[in-house]
Amino acid sequence: MVDGEHATGACRVSGACTRAVLIAVWRLSQSSHAPPAPAGTDPFGLLAVVLLPRSPAPLPIPGLLQLSDGGWTPSLSLCLLRTTTSLLAMPDAYILHRVLRRVATWAVVAFFTEIHIIGSENVPKDGPIIVTATHHNMMIDPAVLSTMFPYQRILHFWAKASLFANPLAGYILTSAGNIPVDRKASDRRQLFGGTFKTLARGEAVAVFPEGTSYTEPRIVQVKDGAAWAALEYAKWARENPSRVRPGAERPRIVTAAIVYTNKTKYRSNVRPSLPFSPFLLFLPTPPTRPLLENADADPVCASGPLQAIMEYGPPINMDPYLDQFLSSEEGAPRTAVKRLTAALEQQLVETTINAPDWDTLYAARMARDLLWEDEKAISLDEFVPVSQTLVDLFCTPDLVPNLTAIKRHLLTYYSLLQSTNLTNSVLSSLPLPDTLDPHRPTPLPSRLFTLSLLVRDTLALLLGLPFFLGPLLLHVPAYIFARVGARLAEDEEETQAQNKVVFGLLLLLLIYPATFFFFWAFLWYTPLGALASGALVVLVASYHNKLVNDNYERVKRLVAAWRILVGVWIPKRWDLSLNALSQYTVPAVPAENEWIDRSKVKPRKSPAVVVPAPQSTETPSAGSSSSSPAPASSSRKRRRPPSRRLIRHVLRARVEAAKALASLFAQLERGAGAEGKRVAASAHLARAYGGGIEPPSPHDLATADGVGVPLEPVGWRHAREVVAFLRKRGARIAQLGERVEGDWAALSSEGEQDSDAVMTDAEKDSLVFVPPGQRSPIRE
């Protein structure tokens, strides 16, 4: 076992040897004996220059890419060799890190349709920082963090010190930007030795303080490693000022919350300005199947394209914690570390979506999809506050008398969408006029006209297929390979996107060169043929991207339209019975992560203990509490029936969910006790929107390793203010009570409406049991 100090020395020796060899090659390439290549005939040099990362300093290579009458001189391959050897000869060039970041940029930009960054002004442009990020999507998280980090600062990630024992492996890891952490060291200064040296140079270290990637409805753990590293470095820098660059004495912690609107599904629009490289054209959309995939924790039903939101919190200074950390009082350093960890955890909680259980998260997500039917209607600046507001709403006990029934309707619709691979956004965008109702007497021309529109769209799509067939067939192996990779992690939501990107990218790295050489062979391996072949590969990939982006939504809606048409036109007896349907009306819950120690998870005070309305005198119903534990996930995967047997149930559930949500907001605005009614709220939202914070209780201390840390405070907001908040951000509250297009599909085969499909919860609650032989009371 080689510790971090010895490993770093070995890396220096290996790096020095490698640089010496490459410098000799560079000098040989500068000699007069090297025959110059014909100008303009070096496509590999051109491609490599495009791939080459930016140099951290001016390159000492004279004549690089100088333009003359005959073309580029000297040859581009020779320039590439000289540039590469120059970069490798420089200390701390991090060549591999820059290459990996460039490749990750292509993958991230292609996989996500939009990556929205909030709070970039909170990131210091220079100076030592420790970036603490959420970790819910495996390798996608470091890829997004590294490629989208402000000012393109190089992030150094922790790696086991034992991996640096081999000189070659150590050089590769160091070049990739990793720093050794000796986890078996008894002394923390030895443990964080590589971290201290990186921070002393004024550079950035990135840490995932949750310790593992997981899929949970909330942040369940934040460990103390980042806080220990920051405070130990501040102490070490004070004791060793000569080893610290001026201005790098005090580190700061910057939190980075990464929120995915749809964690494993494919495609979005990239909003931040990215450094453009012509080689971006070489990569198509990532090889993920262009069909509906799973989203966030249970993502099939999540509305919107695949988007990522990165929010950086204000930097946390060490000053409020350092004096206590330096104190000689017993337990003071550990207490300071716990306080610092609690502060960074609070920032992460405030910039992410956190629910007490899966049912609450799913109900809030379904409510959001109904309120914002258009996938892109919610501003990404408001996505997290809106989502958390809805979560808090469903956490309020006795919010309305029929809260349990409302959540049940939302969860049923959510689960049926999951079972049929449909989304509410797609359903709401489909024209489903009454003329399609097979039980309604409609003139034949009107019905044929409606069908002709569907046939027209289908034919238009099929007519364009021959133009897309070639590029599509070229990329089909990558799509299939990526899908296979996703299926290897069907029970791990946080691993699916990683497998799709990695598996597909590996296959594309074989497909594109093979395609290039295939085209080049037809052109007799000539220099101009190489340029033409490279350009053709670029055009094919770009053409594929363009067609996929233009036709993906059209195909998705067209397929859904035909599925719904078949589902509502087949005989009613083919539908699933209510008994058989029951297994598809409960959302599947992801399996618990085995790497999370539940016994050490910091308890949180649930918002459910807060605030019934002061004016309300109604007795809470037995099942109205939203704090009940989520149902356990089944280890046996349920079979998915043909969607045609579920279509009527899906459309009926859609009508019921919309009516239930409409009744909720009607009671919050105009119901009994609506004036002054309060709802539970996260503390930061309560402060921001005129609510209040529940006074702390002397029992609100969570003991961790003998150190008392206050629990997250609980707040409240006024119910009418919450409704106004949602309406101001585009929520379709008023439209919920309107007739839903396509509700005719909730009719029975005899053309009579199922009473359960249209009866509101308020009406159901008002039903009175009348014993046989007694007359029903007459209601005025």
C-alpha positions in Angstrom: 0.0 0.0 0.0 1.4 3.4 -1.0 0.1 6.4 0.8 -1.0 9.6 -0.9 2.4 11.4 -0.4 4.4 8.5 -2.0 1.9 8.1 -4.7 2.2 11.7 -5.7 6.0 11.4 -5.8 5.7 8.3 -8.0 3.3 10.3 -10.3 5.9 13.1 -10.6 8.6 10.6 -11.6 6.4 8.9 -14.1 5.2 12.3 -15.5 8.8 13.5 -15.8 9.9 10.4 -17.7 6.9 10.7 -20.0 7.5 14.3 -20.7 11.2 13.8 -21.3 10.5 11.1 -24.0 7.8 13.3 -25.6 10.1 16.4 -25.6 12.7 14.3 -27.4 10.1 13.3 -30.0 9.1 17.0 -30.4 12.7 18.1 -31.0 13.1 15.3 -33.5 9.9 16.5 -35.3 11.4 20.0 -35.6 14.5 18.8 -37.4 15.0 19.4 -41.1 14.9 15.6 -41.8 11.2 15.5 -41.2 9.6 15.7 -44.7 6.7 18.2 -44.7 3.3 16.7 -45.7 1.5 18.3 -48.6 -0.5 21.3 -47.3 -4.3 20.8 -47.0 -4.1 16.9 -47.2 -4.0 16.0 -43.5 -7.5 15.3 -42.4 -6.4 13.4 -39.3 -4.4 16.4 -38.2 -7.4 18.6 -38.7 -9.7 16.3 -36.8 -7.2 16.0 -33.9 -6.8 19.8 -33.7 -10.6 20.0 -33.3 -10.4 17.5 -30.5 -7.4 19.1 -28.8 -8.4 20.8 -25.5 -7.5 24.4 -25.0 -4.0 24.9 -23.7 -3.7 26.5 -20.3 -0.7 28.6 -21.5 0.6 30.0 -24.8 2.3 27.1 -26.7 6.0 27.5 -27.5 5.6 26.1 -31.0 6.6 28.5 -33.7 4.7 28.5 -37.0 1.7 26.5 -35.6 -1.2 26.7 -38.2 0.3 29.5 -40.1 -1.5 30.1 -43.4 0.5 30.5 -46.6 -0.4 30.5 -50.3 -0.2 26.8 -50.5 -2.2 26.0 -47.4 -1.4 25.2 -43.8 2.3 24.7 -43.0 3.8 22.8 -41.4 1.5 19.7 -41.6 -1.3 19.6 -39.1 -0.3 16.2 -37.8 3.2 17.6 -37.0 1.6 20.6 -35.4 -0.6 18.2 -33.3 2.5 16.3 -32.2 4.3 19.4 -31.2 1.3 20.8 -29.4 0.6 17.6 -27.5 4.2 17.1 -26.4 4.3 20.8 -25.3 1.2 20.3 -23.2 2.4 17.1 -21.7 5.7 18.8 -20.8 3.9 21.4 -18.8 3.2 20.7 -15.1 -0.5 20.3 -14.1 -1.8 20.5 -17.7 -4.5 17.9 -16.8 -4.6 16.7 -20.4 -6.8 13.7 -19.7 -9.2 15.8 -17.7 -9.7 18.2 -20.5 -10.2 15.4 -23.0 -12.7 13.7 -20.8 -14.6 16.9 -20.1 -14.8 17.6 -23.8 -16.2 14.1 -24.4 -18.6 14.5 -21.5 -19.8 17.8 -22.9 -20.8 16.1 -26.2 -22.7 13.4 -24.3 -24.4 15.8 -21.8 -25.4 18.3 -24.5 -26.8 15.5 -26.6 -28.6 13.6 -23.8 -30.3 16.6 -22.2 -32.6 18.9 -24.1 -31.9 21.7 -21.6 -29.4 22.3 -18.9 -30.4 25.4 -16.9 -27.9 27.0 -14.5 -29.0 29.2 -11.6 -26.7 31.1 -9.3 -23.5 30.9 -11.3 -22.6 34.3 -9.8 -22.2 32.5 -6.4 -19.2 30.6 -7.7 -15.9 32.3 -7.1 -13.8 32.8 -10.2 -10.6 31.8 -8.4 -9.4 30.8 -5.0 -9.8 27.5 -3.1 -13.3 26.1 -3.0 -14.9 22.8 -2.1 -17.9 22.1 -4.3 -20.5 19.8 -2.6 -23.0 18.4 -5.1 -26.1 16.2 -4.9 -25.6 12.7 -6.3 -28.7 11.0 -7.6 -27.6 10.0 -11.2 -24.3 8.1 -11.0 -21.7 9.2 -13.6 -24.1 11.7 -15.1 -23.7 13.9 -12.0 -19.9 14.4 -12.3 -20.3 14.8 -16.1 -22.9 17.6 -15.7 -21.0 19.2 -12.9 -17.7 19.3 -14.7 -18.9 20.4 -18.1 -21.3 23.1 -16.8 -19.2 24.5 -14.0 -18.8 28.3 -14.2 -15.5 29.6 -15.7 -14.6 26.1 -16.8 -12.6 25.6 -13.6 -11.1 22.2 -13.3 -12.7 20.1 -10.6 -10.6 17.6 -8.7 -12.5 14.6 -7.5 -11.4 12.3 -4.6 -10.0 8.9 -5.5 -8.6 6.1 -3.3 -4.9 6.5 -2.6 -4.3 2.8 -3.4 -5.2 3.5 -7.0 -2.2 5.8 -7.3 0.3 3.1 -6.3 1.1 2.1 -9.9 3.1 5.0 -11.5 1.2 4.8 -14.8 -2.2 4.6 -13.2 -1.1 7.4 -10.9 -0.1 9.6 -13.8 -3.4 8.9 -15.6 -5.5 9.6 -12.5 -3.5 12.8 -11.8 -3.9 13.9 -15.4 -7.6 13.3 -15.1 -7.7 15.7 -12.2 -8.1 13.2 -9.4 -6.5 13.6 -6.0 -5.6 10.7 -3.6 -7.4 10.2 -0.4 -6.0 7.6 2.0 -9.1 6.4 3.7 -7.1 4.1 6.0 -5.0 6.9 7.4 -5.5 7.6 11.1 -4.4 11.2 10.8 -6.7 13.5 8.9 -3.8 15.6 7.6 -2.6 12.4 5.9 -6.1 11.6 4.8 -6.5 15.0 3.1 -2.9 15.5 2.0 -3.8 15.7 -1.7 -6.7 17.9 -1.0 -4.6 20.4 1.0 -2.1 20.7 -1.9 -4.9 21.3 -4.4 -6.6 23.9 -2.3 -3.2 25.6 -1.5 -2.8 26.2 -5.2 -6.2 28.0 -5.2 -7.9 25.2 -7.1 -11.4 23.6 -6.8 -12.2 20.2 -5.2 -15.5 18.5 -5.9 -17.2 16.2 -3.4 -20.5 14.3 -3.3 -21.2 14.5 0.4 -24.1 12.0 0.3 -21.5 9.3 -0.1 -23.4 7.3 -2.8 -25.8 7.8 -5.7 -29.3 6.9 -4.8 -33.0 7.4 -5.7 -35.1 8.6 -2.8 -37.9 11.1 -2.4 -35.6 13.4 -0.4 -32.0 13.9 0.6 -31.5 11.3 3.3 -27.9 11.7 4.3 -25.1 14.2 4.1 -21.7 13.1 5.5 -19.1 15.2 7.3 -16.1 14.6 4.9 -16.4 18.0 3.1 -16.7 19.9 6.4 -13.7 18.1 7.9 -11.6 18.8 4.8 -12.5 22.5 4.7 -11.8 23.1 8.4 -8.7 21.0 8.6 -7.3 22.8 5.5 -8.1 26.2 7.1 -6.2 25.1 10.2 -3.3 23.7 8.2 -3.0 26.8 6.1 -2.8 29.0 9.2 0.0 26.8 10.5 1.9 26.6 7.2 1.5 30.0 5.4 4.7 29.5 3.4 3.1 26.5 1.6 -0.1 28.3 0.6 -0.5 30.6 -2.4 -1.4 34.1 -1.4 -5.2 34.4 -1.2 -5.7 30.7 -0.7 -5.7 30.7 3.1 -9.4 30.3 3.6 -11.5 27.9 1.6 -15.2 28.3 0.8 -17.8 25.6 0.3 -20.1 26.0 -2.7 -23.2 23.8 -2.8 -24.4 22.5 -6.2 -27.9 21.0 -6.4 -28.5 19.0 -9.5 -32.2 18.4 -10.2 -33.5 16.4 -13.1 -37.0 16.9 -14.4 -36.7 13.4 -16.0 -33.7 11.5 -14.8 -33.4 8.7 -17.3 -35.5 9.8 -20.3 -33.8 11.2 -23.4 -33.5 14.6 -25.1 -33.8 18.4 -24.2 -32.7 22.0 -25.4 -29.4 23.2 -24.1 -29.9 26.7 -22.7 -26.5 27.8 -21.3 -23.9 29.0 -23.8 -21.4 26.2 -24.3 -18.0 26.4 -26.0 -18.7 25.2 -29.5 -16.5 22.7 -31.3 -17.1 21.5 -34.9 -16.7 18.0 -33.6 -20.0 18.2 -31.8 -21.5 17.5 -35.2 -19.9 14.0 -35.1 -22.1 12.9 -32.2 -25.8 12.2 -32.7 -28.3 12.4 -29.9 -27.2 9.8 -27.3 -28.1 6.3 -28.2 -31.1 6.0 -26.1 -34.3 4.6 -27.5 -36.4 7.5 -28.9 -39.5 6.2 -27.1 -40.9 7.0 -23.7 -38.5 6.1 -21.0 -38.6 6.4 -17.2 -38.2 9.8 -15.5 -36.9 10.9 -12.2 -37.7 8.5 -9.4 -40.5 6.9 -11.4 -40.1 9.0 -14.5 -42.5 7.7 -17.1 -45.2 10.0 -16.0 -43.0 13.1 -15.4 -43.9 15.8 -17.8 -41.5 17.7 -19.9 -38.4 16.8 -21.8 -35.2 15.7 -20.2 -33.9 18.7 -18.4 -31.3 19.3 -15.7 -31.3 22.3 -13.3 -28.1 23.2 -11.5 -28.3 25.7 -8.7 -25.3 27.0 -6.9 -25.9 28.3 -3.4 -24.1 31.3 -1.8 -20.5 30.3 -0.7 -20.1 29.2 2.9 -17.2 30.9 4.7 -15.3 29.1 7.4 -15.2 32.1 9.7 -18.3 31.3 11.8 -16.9 27.8 12.5 -13.1 28.1 12.6 -12.8 29.5 16.1 -14.8 26.7 17.5 -12.9 24.2 15.4 -9.6 25.5 16.8 -10.8 25.5 20.3 -9.1 23.2 22.8 -12.4 22.4 24.5 -13.3 18.7 24.3 -15.7 18.0 21.4 -15.5 21.5 20.0 -14.0 20.5 16.6 -16.6 17.8 16.0 -19.4 20.2 16.9 -18.0 22.8 14.5 -17.9 20.1 11.8 -21.5 19.1 12.5 -22.7 22.7 12.3 -20.9 23.2 9.0 -22.4 20.0 7.6 -25.8 21.1 8.7 -25.4 24.4 7.0 -24.4 22.9 3.6 -27.1 20.3 4.0 -29.7 23.0 4.5 -28.6 24.7 1.3 -28.9 21.4 -0.6 -32.4 20.8 0.8 -33.5 24.3 -0.1 -32.5 23.9 -3.7 -33.9 20.4 -4.3 -37.3 18.7 -4.1 -37.9 16.8 -0.8 -40.9 14.7 0.1 -41.5 12.5 3.2 -42.6 9.5 1.1 -43.1 8.3 -2.5 -46.9 8.7 -2.4 -46.6 12.4 -1.6 -43.9 13.0 -4.3 -46.0 11.2 -6.9 -49.2 13.0 -6.0 -47.4 16.3 -6.2 -45.8 15.4 -9.5 -49.1 14.4 -11.0 -50.7 17.6 -9.8 -47.9 19.5 -11.5 -48.5 17.7 -14.8 -52.2 18.5 -14.7 -51.7 22.2 -13.8 -49.0 22.7 -16.5 -50.1 20.5 -19.4 -47.5 22.0 -21.8 -44.2 20.4 -21.1 -42.2 23.6 -21.3 -44.7 25.9 -19.5 -42.9 26.0 -16.2 -39.9 28.3 -16.1 -36.9 26.3 -14.9 -36.1 29.1 -12.5 -39.4 28.2 -10.8 -39.4 24.4 -11.2 -38.0 23.5 -7.8 -40.1 26.1 -5.8 -43.3 25.1 -7.6 -42.7 21.4 -7.1 -41.8 21.8 -3.5 -44.9 24.0 -2.9 -47.1 21.1 -4.2 -45.2 18.6 -2.1 -45.8 20.7 1.0 -49.4 21.1 0.1 -50.0 17.4 0.2 -48.0 17.1 3.4 -50.6 19.2 5.3 -52.8 17.1 7.5 -56.5 17.8 7.2 -55.9 20.1 4.3 -59.4 19.4 3.1 -61.8 16.8 4.3 -61.4 14.6 1.2 -57.6 14.9 0.9 -57.1 11.1 1.0 -59.5 10.6 -1.9 -57.8 13.4 -3.9 -54.4 11.8 -3.5 -55.9 8.4 -4.4 -57.2 9.7 -7.7 -53.9 11.4 -8.5 -51.9 8.3 -7.7 -54.2 6.1 -9.7 -53.8 8.3 -12.8 -50.0 8.4 -12.3 -49.7 4.7 -12.0 -51.9 4.0 -15.1 -49.8 6.4 -17.1 -46.7 4.5 -15.9 -48.2 1.2 -16.9 -49.1 2.4 -20.4 -46.0 4.5 -21.2 -48.1 7.6 -21.8 -47.8 11.1 -20.4 -50.4 13.6 -19.4 -48.8 16.1 -21.8 -49.2 13.8 -24.7 -52.8 13.0 -23.8 -53.7 16.7 -23.4 -52.2 17.5 -26.8 -54.3 14.9 -28.7 -57.5 16.1 -30.5 -60.2 13.7 -29.2 -63.4 15.2 -30.5 -66.8 13.7 -29.8 -67.0 12.6 -33.5 -64.6 9.8 -32.6 -67.1 8.3 -30.1 -68.2 5.0 -31.6 -71.5 5.2 -29.5 -72.5 8.7 -30.6 -74.7 9.0 -33.7 -72.4 11.2 -35.8 -72.7 11.8 -39.6 -70.3 9.7 -41.5 -68.5 12.6 -43.3 -67.7 14.2 -39.9 -66.2 11.0 -38.6 -64.3 10.3 -41.7 -62.9 13.9 -41.7 -61.6 13.4 -38.2 -60.0 10.1 -39.1 -58.6 11.6 -42.3 -56.5 14.0 -40.2 -55.0 11.1 -38.3 -54.3 9.2 -41.5 -52.8 12.3 -43.1 -50.3 12.8 -40.3 -49.4 9.1 -40.4 -48.8 9.2 -44.2 -46.8 12.4 -43.9 -44.5 10.8 -41.4 -44.2 7.6 -43.5 -43.4 9.6 -46.6 -40.4 11.1 -44.9 -39.1 7.8 -43.6 -37.1 6.9 -46.7 -35.0 10.1 -46.3 -34.4 9.2 -42.7 -33.9 5.4 -43.2 -30.2 5.5 -43.9 -29.1 7.5 -40.9 -31.6 5.7 -38.7 -30.2 2.3 -39.6 -26.7 3.5 -39.0 -27.6 4.4 -35.4 -30.0 1.6 -34.6 -27.2 -0.6 -33.1 -26.3 2.2 -30.7 -29.9 2.6 -29.7 -30.3 -1.1 -29.1 -27.0 -1.4 -27.3 -28.0 1.6 -25.0 -31.3 0.0 -24.3 -29.6 -3.2 -23.3 -27.4 -1.2 -21.0 -30.5 0.4 -19.4 -32.2 -3.0 -18.9 -29.1 -4.2 -16.9 -30.1 -1.6 -14.3 -33.9 -1.7 -14.4 -34.1 -1.7 -10.6 -31.7 1.2 -10.2 -33.1 4.4 -11.5 -29.8 6.3 -10.8 -27.9 3.9 -13.1 -30.0 3.8 -16.2 -29.0 7.1 -17.8 -25.3 6.3 -17.1 -25.6 3.0 -18.9 -27.4 4.5 -21.8 -24.8 7.1 -22.4 -21.8 4.8 -21.8 -23.0 1.8 -23.8 -24.3 4.0 -26.7 -21.2 6.2 -26.8 -18.9 3.1 -26.9 -20.7 1.7 -29.8 -20.7 5.1 -31.6 -17.0 5.3 -31.2 -16.9 2.1 -33.3 -19.7 3.0 -35.8 -18.4 6.4 -36.9 -14.8 5.3 -37.6 -16.1 2.2 -39.4 -18.4 4.4 -41.5 -15.5 6.8 -42.2 -13.3 4.1 -43.5 -16.2 2.5 -45.4 -16.7 5.7 -47.3 -13.0 6.3 -47.7 -12.5 2.9 -49.3 -14.8 3.8 -52.1 -12.7 6.9 -52.7 -9.5 4.9 -53.0 -8.0 6.2 -49.7 -7.0 9.5 -51.3 -6.4 12.6 -49.1 -9.3 14.4 -50.7 -11.4 11.2 -50.2 -10.6 11.3 -46.5 -11.8 14.9 -46.3 -15.0 14.0 -48.2 -15.6 10.9 -46.0 -15.2 12.9 -42.8 -17.5 15.6 -44.1 -20.0 12.9 -45.1 -20.0 11.3 -41.6 -20.5 14.8 -40.1 -23.5 15.4 -42.4 -25.1 12.0 -41.7 -24.8 12.5 -38.0 -26.1 16.1 -38.2 -28.9 15.0 -40.5 -29.9 12.3 -38.0 -30.0 14.7 -35.1 -32.1 17.2 -37.0 -34.7 14.6 -38.0 -34.8 13.0 -34.6 -35.4 16.4 -32.9 -38.0 17.4 -35.4 -40.0 14.2 -35.5 -39.7 12.8 -32.0 -42.7 14.6 -30.6 -44.7 14.0 -33.7 -44.0 10.2 -33.6 -44.8 10.1 -29.9 -48.2 11.8 -30.3 -49.1 9.9 -33.4 -48.4 6.5 -31.8 -50.4 7.6 -28.7 -53.3 8.7 -30.9 -53.6 5.4 -32.7 -53.2 3.5 -29.4 -56.0 5.5 -27.8 -58.2 5.1 -30.9 -57.8 1.4 -30.9 -58.4 1.3 -27.1 -61.7 3.2 -27.2 -63.0 1.4 -30.3 -62.5 -2.2 -29.2 -65.4 -3.9 -27.4 -65.8 -2.9 -23.7 -65.6 -6.5 -22.6 -61.9 -6.6 -23.7 -61.0 -4.0 -21.0 -59.3 -5.2 -17.9 -61.7 -6.0 -15.1 -61.6 -3.8 -11.9 -60.0 -6.7 -10.0 -57.3 -7.2 -12.6 -56.8 -3.4 -12.9 -56.1 -2.9 -9.2 -52.4 -4.0 -9.5 -51.8 -1.2 -12.0 -53.4 1.6 -9.9 -50.6 1.7 -7.3 -47.3 3.3 -8.4 -44.2 1.2 -8.3 -41.8 2.3 -5.6 -38.0 2.1 -6.3 -36.1 -0.4 -4.2 -34.2 1.0 -1.2 -30.5 1.6 -1.7 -28.5 -0.9 0.2 -25.6 1.5 0.6 -27.6 3.9 2.8 -27.4 3.1 6.5 -30.9 3.9 7.6 -29.9 3.8 11.3 -27.7 6.8 10.7 -30.0 8.9 8.6 -30.7 12.2 10.2 -34.3 12.4 11.3 -36.4 15.3 10.0 -39.3 16.9 11.6 -42.2 16.3 9.2 -44.2 19.3 8.0 -47.2 17.1 8.7 -47.1 18.1 12.4 -47.8 21.8 11.7 -50.9 23.5 11.0 -54.5 22.7 10.6 -56.5 25.8 9.8 -57.3 27.7 12.9 -60.9 28.3 11.8 -61.6 24.7 10.9 -63.7 22.6 13.3 -64.0 19.5 11.2 -62.9 16.2 12.5 -59.9 14.8 10.6 -60.7 11.7 8.7 -59.0 8.5 9.6 -57.0 8.2 6.5 -56.3 11.9 5.8 -52.7 12.0 7.1 -50.2 12.2 4.3 -47.3 11.0 6.5 -48.1 7.3 6.2 -45.1 5.3 4.9 -44.8 4.5 1.2 -45.9 1.0 0.2 -43.1 -1.4 -0.1 -41.9 -2.1 -3.6 -42.6 -5.6 -4.9 -39.5 -7.7 -5.7 -41.5 -9.4 -8.5 -41.9 -7.3 -11.6 -45.5 -7.0 -12.7 -46.4 -7.9 -16.2 -47.5 -5.0 -18.4 -50.8 -5.8 -20.2 -51.6 -4.6 -23.7 -52.2 -0.9 -23.5 -55.4 -1.2 -25.5 -57.0 -2.9 -22.5 -56.1 0.1 -20.2 -56.9 3.0 -22.4 -60.5 3.6 -21.2 -59.3 3.3 -17.6 -56.5 5.8 -18.3 -58.9 8.4 -19.8 -61.4 7.8 -16.9 -58.6 8.3 -14.4 -57.6 11.5 -16.1 -61.1 12.9 -15.7 -61.3 11.9 -12.1 -57.9 13.3 -11.3 -58.6 16.6 -12.9 -62.0 16.9 -11.0 -60.3 15.9 -7.7 -57.6 18.5 -8.1 -60.2 21.2 -9.1 -62.1 20.4 -5.9 -59.0 20.8 -3.8 -58.2 24.3 -5.1 -61.9 25.3 -4.9 -62.0 24.4 -1.2 -58.7 26.2 -0.5 -60.0 29.4 -2.1 -63.7 29.3 -1.3 -64.3 26.5 1.1 -65.3 26.7 4.8 -62.5 28.3 6.7 -60.6 29.4 3.6 -60.0 32.8 5.1 -56.8 32.6 7.1 -56.3 28.9 6.4 -52.7 27.8 6.6 -50.8 25.0 4.8 -47.5 23.4 5.6 -44.4 24.8 3.9 -40.7 24.3 3.8 -39.0 26.9 6.0 -37.2 28.7 3.2 -40.4 29.0 1.1 -42.3 30.2 4.2 -39.7 33.0 4.7 -39.7 33.9 1.0 -43.5 34.2 0.6 -44.8 35.8 3.7 -45.5 32.8 5.9 -44.2 31.9 9.3 -41.9 29.5 11.1 -43.0 27.2 13.9 -41.2 28.1 17.2 -38.4 25.6 17.9 -39.0 23.1 20.5 -36.4 22.1 23.2 -36.8 18.5 21.9 -35.9 19.4 18.3 -32.3 18.1 18.6 -31.1 15.2 16.6 -28.1 13.5 18.3 -25.4 12.3 16.0 -22.2 11.0 17.5 -23.1 12.8 20.7 -23.4 16.2 19.1 -26.7 18.0 19.1 -27.8 19.5 15.8 -31.2 21.3 15.5 -33.7 19.8 13.1 -34.9 21.6 10.0 -37.4 24.2 11.0 -41.0 23.9 9.9 -43.0 26.7 8.3 -46.4 27.5 7.1 -48.0 29.7 4.3 -51.5 31.0 3.8 -53.6 28.7 1.6 -54.8 31.5 -0.7 -51.3 32.8 -1.1 -50.2 29.4 -2.3 -53.0 29.2 -4.8 -52.1 32.7 -6.1 -48.4 31.7 -6.2 -49.2 28.7 -8.4 -51.6 30.7 -10.6 -49.1 33.5 -11.1 -46.6 30.9 -12.5 -49.1 29.6 -15.1 -51.0 26.9 -13.3 -54.3 26.1 -15.1 -56.4 26.0 -11.9 -59.5 27.5 -13.6 -59.3 25.1 -16.5 -59.3 22.0 -14.2 -63.1 22.3 -13.7 -63.8 22.5 -17.4 -64.8 19.5 -19.5 -61.9 17.4 -20.5 -61.6 16.7 -24.2 -62.0 12.9 -24.7 -64.1 12.3 -21.6 -66.5 10.5 -23.8 -64.1 7.6 -23.6 -65.1 7.2 -20.0 -68.5 6.1 -21.1 -69.7 2.5 -20.9 -70.3 0.5 -24.0 -74.0 1.2 -23.9 -73.3 5.0 -24.1 -74.1 5.6 -20.4 -71.6 7.3 -18.3 -70.1 5.4 -15.4 -71.2 7.1 -12.3 -67.9 6.5 -10.5 -66.1 8.3 -13.3 -67.9 11.6 -13.0 -69.0 11.8 -9.4 -66.8 14.2 -7.4 -65.4 13.4 -4.1 -67.6 15.9 -2.4 -70.6 14.2 -3.9 -69.4 10.8 -2.7 -68.8 12.2 0.8 -72.4 13.5 0.8 -73.9 10.1 0.1 -76.0 8.8 3.0 -76.7 5.1 3.5 -80.5 4.3 3.7 -81.5 1.0 5.2 -83.9 -1.2 3.2 -87.5 -0.4 3.8 -86.9 3.3 4.6 -87.7 6.2 2.3 -84.8 8.3 1.1 -84.8 11.8 2.7 -85.7 14.5 0.2 -83.0 17.0 -0.3 -83.9 20.5 -1.5 
